[in-house]
């Protein structure tokens, strides 16, 4: 046990959206599983607690805080983490603040230039965080902690990366330490939807993707038996009737997927997961039938572009063929499983040509499978040497040097890929993408909107039909007015 009997480790999940929608804090549950039985801790979720920083300060006034672990994703969570960490450091100057997650894994040096964050943990961080807590508690050598970044005598130190731990060797998550029922929400998948991550990383090298830097192109997976056990536990203990997997790629192994599907079929649940187009096209019809029988309702895939040349420059490997995306849309229609495709638009060096090619390709997809969900992003570079990032830098792109810049102005929108501050896209081009998106979403209302009845759907399609068929997307004011008054749902990534 800790040397400090009155000590506490705080694991903090900053608000991850403006609406503070509860999202199971899986990264903190993973870290907490290593603390169980050795250090007292409390998980505080900014999506649930009205004044989470006030709560942490309250704990700090009563107990010695050994460490405050903050999970930080780019986007809204980063925008909250900066001012909240500043407030915590001011109120609890003796409490070490530790950032972990996607953003710290990519930008540790930028973070540690600020005096209100003491440590960053990169990539798979459960073991690293526990070792850091031990050193902070009992003393020891920070340089021995793999995957840790910190300041020493004014210099930023980045220890070597930690070898990844096989997921079946990690402990189960302590669901009993959080109010699970508040995270089981109702939406398209079901009335009580659970959540899980069964893999870590991705074996592919797409050069626009932040996951590559996190996992160094490795993919680790829980066994199908363990994944099914977790799903069964959420079903039997908390009443989950569906589950969404937050894996970066659930479908790498067909045999694993097929066995998992067989193990959960009897539960009668629905589920959602993400996978690559080329992998899913390799699956046999026998496996697809098992997936359908097990309750698979929707699959998210990064289709990325309608141009084969752009796919090649993205280093998409075996997926460098838009024809496979069309084939998958057709195949999934035959099994009544909804494909959810995302596209990264406005890629350098010719963003206008890329956008035009992708819009034409999206129209092809809708002809084949009108139920296809489509998520449109604007290309945003990631700090990884590769074709697109190199081209972005040559066109004048540069990441911020400070956290203050990251959370100000246009950079606040950069990480959610809706309106990034990229020098090769002028406002008119970006508006053109959003105008097309408005027309597309109105002409093909999302199947996930349970509140949009048949009459409203018909009216919406009629309003958008002439625009879609004449390809006149500019200034769809009537569609925006309809959305303002009736609030129909836009397609969104169900699992993220």
HURA-V523693 format. One record per pair of residues at least 12 apart in sequence whose C-alpha atoms are under 8 Angstrom apart, sorted by sequence separation. I is the first residue (numbers start at 1). J is the second residue. D is the distance in Angstrom with one decimal. If there is no record, write none. Layout:
BEGIN
i=I j=J d=D
i=I j=J d=D
END
This chain:
BEGIN
i=13 j=25 d=6.8
i=44 j=56 d=7.9
i=85 j=97 d=7.5
i=108 j=120 d=6.0
i=147 j=159 d=5.7
i=148 j=160 d=7.7
i=205 j=217 d=6.4
i=231 j=243 d=7.3
i=308 j=320 d=5.7
i=445 j=457 d=6.8
i=132 j=145 d=7.0
i=146 j=159 d=5.6
i=147 j=160 d=5.8
i=148 j=161 d=7.8
i=201 j=214 d=7.0
i=202 j=215 d=6.9
i=203 j=216 d=7.9
i=204 j=217 d=5.6
i=308 j=321 d=5.3
i=345 j=358 d=7.2
i=108 j=122 d=7.9
i=131 j=145 d=6.6
i=145 j=159 d=7.0
i=146 j=160 d=5.5
i=147 j=161 d=4.4
i=201 j=215 d=5.0
i=203 j=217 d=4.1
i=307 j=321 d=8.0
i=308 j=322 d=6.0
i=13 j=28 d=7.5
i=28 j=43 d=7.4
i=105 j=120 d=7.6
i=144 j=159 d=7.8
i=146 j=161 d=5.5
i=147 j=162 d=5.0
i=200 j=215 d=7.5
i=201 j=216 d=7.9
i=202 j=217 d=5.4
i=203 j=218 d=4.7
i=307 j=322 d=6.7
i=343 j=358 d=7.8
i=445 j=460 d=7.9
i=463 j=478 d=7.6
i=464 j=479 d=7.1
i=12 j=28 d=7.6
i=104 j=120 d=6.0
i=105 j=121 d=6.8
i=106 j=122 d=7.8
i=143 j=159 d=6.4
i=146 j=162 d=4.8
i=201 j=217 d=6.8
i=202 j=218 d=5.5
i=203 j=219 d=5.3
i=306 j=322 d=5.7
i=445 j=461 d=7.6
i=463 j=479 d=7.1
i=11 j=28 d=6.4
i=104 j=121 d=6.8
i=105 j=122 d=4.2
i=128 j=145 d=6.2
i=201 j=218 d=5.8
i=202 j=219 d=4.7
i=305 j=322 d=7.4
i=443 j=460 d=6.7
i=444 j=461 d=6.9
i=99 j=117 d=7.1
i=104 j=122 d=6.3
i=105 j=123 d=5.7
i=128 j=146 d=6.4
i=200 j=218 d=8.0
i=201 j=219 d=4.7
i=442 j=460 d=5.7
i=443 j=461 d=4.4
i=97 j=116 d=7.2
i=98 j=117 d=6.4
i=128 j=147 d=6.5
i=200 j=219 d=5.7
i=201 j=220 d=6.6
i=303 j=322 d=7.7
i=442 j=461 d=5.8
i=443 j=462 d=7.5
i=460 j=479 d=7.7
i=25 j=45 d=7.6
i=97 j=117 d=5.3
i=98 j=118 d=6.0
i=99 j=119 d=6.3
i=100 j=120 d=5.7
i=101 j=121 d=7.4
i=102 j=122 d=7.8
i=128 j=148 d=6.9
i=199 j=219 d=7.0
i=200 j=220 d=5.2
i=443 j=463 d=7.9
i=11 j=32 d=7.8
i=96 j=117 d=7.6
i=97 j=118 d=5.3
i=98 j=119 d=4.7
i=99 j=120 d=4.8
i=100 j=121 d=4.9
i=101 j=122 d=6.8
i=102 j=123 d=7.3
i=199 j=220 d=5.4
i=200 j=221 d=6.5
i=442 j=463 d=7.8
i=443 j=464 d=5.1
i=96 j=118 d=5.9
i=97 j=119 d=6.5
i=98 j=120 d=5.6
i=99 j=121 d=6.4
i=100 j=122 d=6.3
i=101 j=123 d=6.7
i=125 j=147 d=7.4
i=199 j=221 d=4.2
i=303 j=325 d=6.5
i=442 j=464 d=5.8
i=443 j=465 d=5.9
i=460 j=482 d=7.7
i=96 j=119 d=7.7
i=98 j=121 d=7.3
i=100 j=123 d=7.9
i=198 j=221 d=6.0
i=199 j=222 d=6.1
i=250 j=273 d=6.2
i=251 j=274 d=7.2
i=252 j=275 d=7.3
i=23 j=47 d=7.7
i=101 j=125 d=8.0
i=123 j=147 d=7.1
i=198 j=222 d=5.5
i=249 j=273 d=7.7
i=250 j=274 d=5.7
i=251 j=275 d=5.2
i=270 j=294 d=7.4
i=271 j=295 d=6.0
i=272 j=296 d=6.1
i=275 j=299 d=7.0
i=277 j=301 d=6.1
i=440 j=464 d=7.9
i=22 j=47 d=5.5
i=78 j=103 d=7.8
i=100 j=125 d=7.2
i=122 j=147 d=5.2
i=249 j=274 d=5.3
i=250 j=275 d=5.8
i=251 j=276 d=7.5
i=269 j=294 d=7.2
i=270 j=295 d=4.3
i=271 j=296 d=4.9
i=272 j=297 d=6.1
i=273 j=298 d=7.1
i=274 j=299 d=5.5
i=275 j=300 d=6.3
i=276 j=301 d=5.4
i=277 j=302 d=7.4
i=397 j=422 d=6.3
i=439 j=464 d=5.7
i=443 j=468 d=7.0
i=20 j=46 d=7.6
i=21 j=47 d=6.2
i=22 j=48 d=6.6
i=121 j=147 d=5.8
i=122 j=148 d=6.4
i=243 j=269 d=7.5
i=245 j=271 d=7.6
i=247 j=273 d=7.1
i=248 j=274 d=6.5
i=249 j=275 d=4.8
i=268 j=294 d=7.1
i=269 j=295 d=5.7
i=270 j=296 d=5.6
i=271 j=297 d=5.8
i=272 j=298 d=5.2
i=273 j=299 d=5.3
i=274 j=300 d=4.5
i=275 j=301 d=5.4
i=276 j=302 d=6.6
i=277 j=303 d=7.0
i=397 j=423 d=6.4
i=20 j=47 d=4.5
i=68 j=95 d=6.9
i=70 j=97 d=7.4
i=72 j=99 d=6.6
i=89 j=116 d=5.6
i=121 j=148 d=4.8
i=122 j=149 d=7.6
i=241 j=268 d=7.6
i=242 j=269 d=4.9
i=243 j=270 d=6.5
i=244 j=271 d=5.5
i=245 j=272 d=6.1
i=246 j=273 d=6.8
i=247 j=274 d=6.6
i=248 j=275 d=7.6
i=249 j=276 d=7.1
i=252 j=279 d=6.7
i=268 j=295 d=6.7
i=270 j=297 d=6.1
i=271 j=298 d=7.2
i=272 j=299 d=5.8
i=273 j=300 d=6.3
i=274 j=301 d=5.8
i=275 j=302 d=7.8
i=396 j=423 d=6.4
i=20 j=48 d=7.3
i=67 j=95 d=5.8
i=68 j=96 d=6.2
i=69 j=97 d=6.2
i=70 j=98 d=6.0
i=71 j=99 d=5.9
i=72 j=100 d=6.1
i=73 j=101 d=6.2
i=74 j=102 d=7.1
i=120 j=148 d=6.0
i=121 j=149 d=6.2
i=241 j=269 d=5.0
i=242 j=270 d=4.5
i=243 j=271 d=4.8
i=244 j=272 d=4.7
i=245 j=273 d=5.0
i=246 j=274 d=7.5
i=251 j=279 d=7.1
i=262 j=290 d=6.6
i=265 j=293 d=6.3
i=266 j=294 d=7.6
i=272 j=300 d=7.8
i=395 j=423 d=7.0
i=439 j=467 d=6.9
i=440 j=468 d=7.0
i=66 j=95 d=6.3
i=67 j=96 d=5.0
i=68 j=97 d=4.9
i=69 j=98 d=4.8
i=70 j=99 d=4.8
i=71 j=100 d=5.0
i=72 j=101 d=5.3
i=73 j=102 d=5.5
i=74 j=103 d=5.6
i=119 j=148 d=7.1
i=120 j=149 d=5.0
i=198 j=227 d=6.3
i=241 j=270 d=6.7
i=242 j=271 d=5.4
i=243 j=272 d=6.6
i=244 j=273 d=6.1
i=245 j=274 d=7.5
i=251 j=280 d=7.2
i=254 j=283 d=6.5
i=258 j=287 d=5.7
i=261 j=290 d=6.1
i=265 j=294 d=4.1
i=395 j=424 d=6.8
i=439 j=468 d=6.4
i=9 j=39 d=7.1
i=11 j=41 d=7.2
i=13 j=43 d=7.8
i=15 j=45 d=7.4
i=65 j=95 d=5.6
i=66 j=96 d=7.0
i=67 j=97 d=6.1
i=68 j=98 d=5.9
i=69 j=99 d=6.0
i=70 j=100 d=6.2
i=71 j=101 d=5.4
i=72 j=102 d=6.6
i=73 j=103 d=5.5
i=86 j=116 d=5.6
i=119 j=149 d=5.8
i=120 j=150 d=6.5
i=261 j=291 d=5.7
i=264 j=294 d=6.2
i=265 j=295 d=7.0
i=8 j=39 d=7.2
i=9 j=40 d=6.3
i=10 j=41 d=5.6
i=11 j=42 d=6.1
i=12 j=43 d=6.0
i=13 j=44 d=6.3
i=14 j=45 d=6.5
i=15 j=46 d=4.7
i=16 j=47 d=7.0
i=53 j=84 d=6.8
i=57 j=88 d=7.1
i=64 j=95 d=8.0
i=67 j=98 d=7.0
i=69 j=100 d=7.3
i=72 j=103 d=6.0
i=85 j=116 d=6.4
i=119 j=150 d=4.8
i=167 j=198 d=8.0
i=341 j=372 d=7.3
i=343 j=374 d=7.6
i=345 j=376 d=7.1
i=347 j=378 d=7.9
i=8 j=40 d=5.3
i=9 j=41 d=4.4
i=10 j=42 d=5.2
i=11 j=43 d=4.8
i=12 j=44 d=5.0
i=13 j=45 d=4.7
i=14 j=46 d=4.8
i=15 j=47 d=4.8
i=56 j=88 d=8.0
i=60 j=92 d=6.8
i=72 j=104 d=7.0
i=85 j=117 d=7.1
i=118 j=150 d=6.4
i=119 j=151 d=7.6
i=167 j=199 d=7.3
i=224 j=256 d=5.6
i=228 j=260 d=6.1
i=232 j=264 d=7.5
i=235 j=267 d=8.0
i=258 j=290 d=6.6
i=261 j=293 d=7.8
i=262 j=294 d=6.7
i=339 j=371 d=7.7
i=340 j=372 d=5.8
i=341 j=373 d=6.2
i=342 j=374 d=5.7
i=343 j=375 d=6.3
i=344 j=376 d=6.4
i=345 j=377 d=6.0
i=346 j=378 d=5.9
i=347 j=379 d=5.7
i=7 j=40 d=7.2
i=8 j=41 d=5.3
i=9 j=42 d=6.5
i=10 j=43 d=6.2
i=11 j=44 d=6.2
i=12 j=45 d=6.0
i=13 j=46 d=5.7
i=14 j=47 d=7.0
i=118 j=151 d=7.2
i=167 j=200 d=7.9
i=223 j=256 d=7.1
i=224 j=257 d=7.1
i=227 j=260 d=7.1
i=231 j=264 d=7.9
i=254 j=287 d=7.6
i=258 j=291 d=7.0
i=261 j=294 d=5.2
i=338 j=371 d=6.5
i=339 j=372 d=5.1
i=340 j=373 d=4.4
i=341 j=374 d=5.1
i=342 j=375 d=4.5
i=343 j=376 d=5.1
i=344 j=377 d=4.9
i=345 j=378 d=4.9
i=346 j=379 d=5.8
i=8 j=42 d=7.4
i=10 j=44 d=7.3
i=12 j=46 d=7.4
i=13 j=47 d=7.7
i=53 j=87 d=7.8
i=57 j=91 d=6.8
i=128 j=162 d=7.9
i=196 j=230 d=8.0
i=338 j=372 d=6.0
i=339 j=373 d=6.3
i=340 j=374 d=5.8
i=341 j=375 d=6.2
i=342 j=376 d=5.8
i=343 j=377 d=6.0
i=344 j=378 d=5.5
i=345 j=379 d=5.6
i=380 j=414 d=7.0
i=439 j=473 d=6.4
i=53 j=88 d=6.9
i=57 j=92 d=7.0
i=196 j=231 d=7.9
i=224 j=259 d=6.1
i=225 j=260 d=6.9
i=228 j=263 d=6.2
i=232 j=267 d=7.6
i=338 j=373 d=7.3
i=340 j=375 d=7.5
i=342 j=377 d=7.3
i=344 j=379 d=5.2
i=380 j=415 d=7.4
i=1 j=37 d=7.6
i=2 j=38 d=6.8
i=224 j=260 d=4.7
i=228 j=264 d=6.1
i=329 j=365 d=6.9
i=333 j=369 d=6.3
i=452 j=488 d=6.4
i=1 j=38 d=4.9
i=2 j=39 d=5.9
i=211 j=248 d=7.8
i=304 j=341 d=7.9
i=310 j=347 d=7.8
i=380 j=417 d=6.1
i=436 j=473 d=5.3
i=439 j=476 d=7.0
i=442 j=479 d=7.1
i=451 j=488 d=7.8
i=1 j=39 d=6.2
i=112 j=150 d=6.8
i=124 j=162 d=7.7
i=225 j=263 d=7.5
i=299 j=337 d=7.5
i=301 j=339 d=7.4
i=303 j=341 d=5.6
i=304 j=342 d=5.9
i=305 j=343 d=5.7
i=326 j=364 d=7.8
i=330 j=368 d=6.1
i=379 j=417 d=6.6
i=435 j=473 d=5.6
i=436 j=474 d=7.6
i=438 j=476 d=7.2
i=112 j=151 d=7.0
i=122 j=161 d=7.6
i=224 j=263 d=8.0
i=297 j=336 d=7.9
i=298 j=337 d=5.4
i=299 j=338 d=6.5
i=300 j=339 d=6.2
i=301 j=340 d=6.1
i=302 j=341 d=5.7
i=303 j=342 d=5.7
i=304 j=343 d=3.8
i=305 j=344 d=6.3
i=326 j=365 d=6.0
i=329 j=368 d=6.9
i=330 j=369 d=6.2
i=378 j=417 d=5.3
i=435 j=474 d=5.9
i=449 j=488 d=7.2
i=109 j=149 d=8.0
i=124 j=164 d=6.7
i=194 j=234 d=6.7
i=278 j=318 d=6.2
i=297 j=337 d=5.1
i=298 j=338 d=4.5
i=299 j=339 d=5.3
i=300 j=340 d=4.5
i=301 j=341 d=5.0
i=302 j=342 d=4.9
i=303 j=343 d=5.7
i=304 j=344 d=4.8
i=305 j=345 d=7.0
i=329 j=369 d=6.0
i=348 j=388 d=6.9
i=377 j=417 d=5.3
i=378 j=418 d=5.8
i=380 j=420 d=6.4
i=435 j=475 d=6.5
i=439 j=479 d=7.4
i=449 j=489 d=5.7
i=108 j=149 d=6.7
i=278 j=319 d=5.1
i=296 j=337 d=6.9
i=297 j=338 d=6.3
i=298 j=339 d=5.8
i=299 j=340 d=5.8
i=300 j=341 d=5.8
i=301 j=342 d=6.4
i=302 j=343 d=6.5
i=304 j=345 d=7.5
i=347 j=388 d=7.7
i=377 j=418 d=5.7
i=378 j=419 d=6.7
i=379 j=420 d=7.7
i=432 j=473 d=7.5
i=435 j=476 d=6.5
i=438 j=479 d=7.1
i=448 j=489 d=8.0
i=277 j=319 d=6.4
i=298 j=340 d=6.9
i=300 j=342 d=7.6
i=326 j=368 d=7.4
i=349 j=391 d=6.8
i=378 j=420 d=6.9
i=380 j=422 d=7.4
i=432 j=474 d=6.9
i=438 j=480 d=7.6
i=28 j=71 d=7.2
i=276 j=319 d=7.6
i=281 j=324 d=7.4
i=292 j=335 d=6.8
i=329 j=372 d=7.2
i=348 j=391 d=6.6
i=349 j=392 d=7.9
i=446 j=489 d=7.1
i=448 j=491 d=7.5
i=27 j=71 d=7.2
i=112 j=156 d=7.0
i=310 j=354 d=7.7
i=348 j=392 d=6.7
i=445 j=489 d=8.0
i=446 j=490 d=6.6
i=292 j=337 d=7.3
i=445 j=490 d=7.6
i=446 j=491 d=5.6
i=10 j=56 d=7.5
i=194 j=240 d=5.6
i=202 j=248 d=6.6
i=278 j=324 d=6.7
i=281 j=327 d=7.8
i=289 j=335 d=7.6
i=109 j=156 d=6.8
i=192 j=239 d=6.8
i=193 j=240 d=5.5
i=194 j=241 d=7.6
i=196 j=243 d=7.2
i=198 j=245 d=7.2
i=200 j=247 d=6.9
i=201 j=248 d=6.4
i=202 j=249 d=6.4
i=277 j=324 d=6.8
i=281 j=328 d=6.2
i=288 j=335 d=7.7
i=307 j=354 d=7.2
i=192 j=240 d=4.9
i=193 j=241 d=6.0
i=194 j=242 d=6.0
i=195 j=243 d=5.1
i=196 j=244 d=6.5
i=197 j=245 d=5.4
i=198 j=246 d=7.9
i=199 j=247 d=5.6
i=200 j=248 d=7.2
i=201 j=249 d=7.7
i=277 j=325 d=6.1
i=280 j=328 d=7.5
i=306 j=354 d=7.9
i=191 j=240 d=8.0
i=192 j=241 d=5.5
i=193 j=242 d=4.7
i=194 j=243 d=4.5
i=195 j=244 d=4.9
i=196 j=245 d=5.0
i=197 j=246 d=5.1
i=198 j=247 d=6.3
i=199 j=248 d=7.5
i=305 j=354 d=7.7
i=441 j=490 d=6.5
i=191 j=241 d=6.7
i=192 j=242 d=6.5
i=193 j=243 d=5.3
i=194 j=244 d=6.4
i=195 j=245 d=5.9
i=196 j=246 d=6.2
i=197 j=247 d=5.2
i=199 j=249 d=7.5
i=307 j=357 d=6.3
i=441 j=491 d=7.2
i=190 j=241 d=6.0
i=191 j=242 d=7.8
i=193 j=244 d=7.2
i=195 j=246 d=7.3
i=196 j=247 d=8.0
i=199 j=250 d=6.8
i=277 j=328 d=6.8
i=306 j=357 d=5.7
i=307 j=358 d=6.8
i=190 j=242 d=5.6
i=198 j=250 d=7.4
i=305 j=357 d=7.9
i=306 j=358 d=4.3
i=378 j=430 d=8.0
i=167 j=220 d=6.5
i=168 j=221 d=7.7
i=189 j=242 d=6.1
i=305 j=358 d=5.5
i=306 j=359 d=7.7
i=166 j=220 d=6.2
i=167 j=221 d=6.0
i=168 j=222 d=5.3
i=189 j=243 d=7.7
i=306 j=360 d=7.6
i=8 j=63 d=6.6
i=10 j=65 d=7.2
i=166 j=221 d=7.4
i=167 j=222 d=5.3
i=168 j=223 d=6.9
i=306 j=361 d=5.1
i=7 j=63 d=5.5
i=8 j=64 d=6.2
i=9 j=65 d=5.8
i=12 j=68 d=7.0
i=14 j=70 d=7.4
i=166 j=222 d=7.9
i=184 j=240 d=6.9
i=306 j=362 d=7.5
i=6 j=63 d=5.5
i=7 j=64 d=4.5
i=8 j=65 d=4.9
i=9 j=66 d=5.4
i=10 j=67 d=6.3
i=11 j=68 d=5.9
i=12 j=69 d=6.0
i=13 j=70 d=6.1
i=14 j=71 d=7.3
i=16 j=73 d=8.0
i=181 j=238 d=6.7
i=6 j=64 d=6.2
i=7 j=65 d=5.7
i=8 j=66 d=5.9
i=9 j=67 d=5.2
i=10 j=68 d=4.7
i=11 j=69 d=4.8
i=12 j=70 d=4.9
i=13 j=71 d=5.7
i=14 j=72 d=7.5
i=18 j=76 d=7.3
i=168 j=226 d=7.6
i=180 j=238 d=7.3
i=7 j=66 d=6.3
i=8 j=67 d=7.6
i=9 j=68 d=6.2
i=10 j=69 d=6.1
i=11 j=70 d=6.2
i=12 j=71 d=6.7
i=13 j=72 d=7.8
i=17 j=76 d=5.7
i=4 j=64 d=7.6
i=9 j=69 d=7.7
i=16 j=76 d=5.5
i=17 j=77 d=7.1
i=15 j=76 d=7.3
i=16 j=77 d=4.6
i=376 j=437 d=7.4
i=15 j=77 d=5.7
i=14 j=77 d=5.8
i=15 j=80 d=6.7
i=14 j=80 d=6.4
i=67 j=133 d=6.7
i=14 j=81 d=6.2
i=66 j=133 d=6.8
i=67 j=136 d=7.8
i=66 j=136 d=6.7
i=66 j=137 d=6.4
i=314 j=387 d=7.2
i=351 j=424 d=7.4
i=371 j=444 d=7.7
i=373 j=446 d=6.6
i=27 j=101 d=7.8
i=313 j=387 d=6.4
i=314 j=388 d=6.8
i=351 j=425 d=7.2
i=370 j=444 d=7.1
i=373 j=447 d=7.9
i=313 j=388 d=7.1
i=371 j=446 d=7.6
i=348 j=424 d=7.5
i=371 j=447 d=6.9
i=352 j=429 d=7.3
i=355 j=433 d=7.6
i=346 j=425 d=7.2
i=190 j=270 d=7.0
i=189 j=270 d=6.1
i=189 j=271 d=6.7
i=189 j=272 d=7.7
i=124 j=214 d=7.8
i=123 j=214 d=5.0
i=34 j=126 d=6.5
i=122 j=214 d=7.5
i=123 j=215 d=6.8
i=34 j=127 d=7.1
i=31 j=125 d=7.2
i=32 j=126 d=8.0
i=31 j=126 d=4.6
i=35 j=130 d=6.6
i=30 j=126 d=6.5
i=31 j=127 d=7.8
i=34 j=130 d=6.6
i=31 j=129 d=7.2
i=31 j=130 d=7.8
i=106 j=210 d=7.9
i=208 j=314 d=6.6
i=106 j=213 d=7.3
i=207 j=314 d=5.5
i=102 j=210 d=7.7
i=105 j=213 d=7.9
i=106 j=214 d=7.8
i=189 j=297 d=7.2
i=206 j=314 d=5.6
i=207 j=315 d=6.1
i=105 j=214 d=6.6
i=206 j=315 d=5.0
i=205 j=315 d=6.4
i=206 j=316 d=5.4
i=205 j=316 d=7.2
i=206 j=317 d=8.0
i=102 j=214 d=7.3
i=204 j=316 d=7.7
i=204 j=317 d=7.7
i=375 j=491 d=6.5
i=374 j=491 d=6.6
i=375 j=492 d=6.3
i=373 j=491 d=6.2
i=374 j=492 d=8.0
i=375 j=493 d=7.2
i=4 j=137 d=7.7
i=3 j=137 d=6.9
i=43 j=177 d=7.4
i=2 j=137 d=6.9
i=3 j=138 d=7.0
i=42 j=177 d=7.9
i=43 j=178 d=7.1
i=34 j=171 d=7.3
i=33 j=171 d=6.0
i=33 j=172 d=6.6
i=33 j=173 d=5.4
i=32 j=173 d=7.4
i=33 j=174 d=6.0
i=30 j=172 d=7.9
i=32 j=174 d=7.1
i=30 j=173 d=5.9
i=29 j=173 d=5.5
i=29 j=174 d=6.3
i=29 j=175 d=7.3
i=340 j=493 d=7.7
i=24 j=180 d=8.0
i=24 j=183 d=5.7
i=22 j=182 d=7.1
i=23 j=183 d=6.0
i=22 j=183 d=5.6
i=26 j=196 d=7.4
i=24 j=195 d=6.8
i=26 j=197 d=7.6
i=213 j=384 d=7.0
i=208 j=380 d=7.5
i=210 j=382 d=6.0
i=208 j=381 d=6.1
i=209 j=382 d=6.6
i=210 j=383 d=7.9
i=208 j=382 d=6.0
i=210 j=384 d=7.9
i=208 j=384 d=8.0
i=207 j=384 d=7.1
i=207 j=385 d=7.7
i=207 j=386 d=5.6
i=207 j=387 d=6.9
i=208 j=388 d=6.8
i=207 j=388 d=6.6
i=208 j=389 d=7.3
i=207 j=389 d=7.4
i=300 j=493 d=7.5
i=272 j=494 d=7.8
i=273 j=495 d=7.3
i=272 j=495 d=7.1
i=246 j=495 d=6.1
i=244 j=494 d=7.9
i=245 j=495 d=6.7
i=246 j=496 d=6.9
i=244 j=495 d=5.7
i=188 j=448 d=5.0
i=187 j=448 d=7.5
i=188 j=449 d=7.1
i=188 j=450 d=6.9
i=187 j=450 d=7.7
i=106 j=383 d=7.0
i=114 j=402 d=7.9
i=113 j=402 d=7.5
i=114 j=403 d=7.7
i=110 j=401 d=6.1
i=111 j=402 d=7.3
i=110 j=402 d=5.8
i=111 j=403 d=6.4
i=110 j=403 d=6.8
i=82 j=403 d=7.2
i=82 j=404 d=7.8
i=82 j=407 d=7.6
i=79 j=406 d=7.9
i=79 j=407 d=5.2
i=78 j=407 d=7.3
i=79 j=412 d=6.8
i=76 j=412 d=7.5
i=75 j=412 d=6.4
i=75 j=413 d=6.7
i=75 j=414 d=7.2
i=75 j=415 d=4.8
i=74 j=415 d=5.4
i=75 j=416 d=5.5
i=74 j=416 d=7.4
END
